[in-house]
Amino acid sequence: MSSDPPSPDIATTIAQAYPALSRFFTGKVPTSEVHDLVQDTVTVFLEKDPSTMDHPRRFLFGIGRNKLLQHFALRRGEPFDSQKVSVRQLSTTIGSKLARRTTVLDALRELPLDQQMALELRYGEGLKLAEVAEAMEKSLAQAKRYLRDGVDTLRTQVGDAQPPEGAPDPVLERLSDEYKKS
């Protein structure tokens, strides 16, 4: 890595995204591992050529996603399918296995990891749909599918019905509020 300081745009992106990255990892790994994952993500980000990034924040979350998937693969010691395996299934502590689902965030952790990440990036971090797809290295259609399936499953898990057409979605409002408070 070069010893040159990051450009002002990159430095601003990191400063603004640092709390968001912490939130992104907090719902998925033990608190003791969050800081290391954020640092690893930022380190990889700083090693990249800024001229290759159209959208630095989206690029940073893409790195975060990849770091998270690598982290779980190393912990498990075997490959897993993030489209089917949830954070709860990846958790190995007795406390995490005994925890009860009481909030939307708890229900979110029951979703397959890709659905969880898509919902967090879209409704927790406010990324646009195209940004979610790019950060997750998925097609726009796949990102939409993760979001739709994830919201449907969350609704079932927390016992909320589909809101009327055009009405605010209480599940998404709760998700956004709880995620930002986490």
DAKABEL-V466168 format. One record per backbone hydrogen bond with DSSP energy under -1.0 kcal/mol. CO is the residue of the C=O (numbers start at 1). NH is the residue of the N-H. If there is no record, write none. Layout:
BEGIN
co->{CO	CO}
nh->{NH	NH}
END
This chain:
BEGIN
co->{7	8	9	10	11	12	13	14	17	18	19	20	21	22	23	25	25	30	33	34	35	36	37	38	39	40	41	42	43	45	49	50	55	56	57	58	59	60	61	62	63	64	65	66	67	68	69	70	71	72	73	81	81	82	85	86	87	93	94	95	103	104	105	107	108	109	112	113	114	115	116	117	118	119	120	120	121	128	129	130	131	132	133	134	139	140	141	142	143	144	145	146	147	148	149	150	151	152	153	154	155	164	169	170	171	172	173	174	175	176	177}
nh->{11	12	13	14	15	16	17	18	21	22	23	24	25	26	27	28	29	33	37	38	39	40	41	42	43	44	45	46	47	48	52	53	59	60	61	62	63	64	65	66	67	68	69	70	71	72	73	74	75	76	77	84	85	114	113	90	91	97	98	99	107	108	109	110	111	88	116	117	118	119	120	121	122	123	124	125	127	132	133	134	135	136	138	137	143	144	145	146	147	148	149	150	151	152	153	154	155	156	157	158	160	167	173	174	175	176	177	178	179	180	181}
END
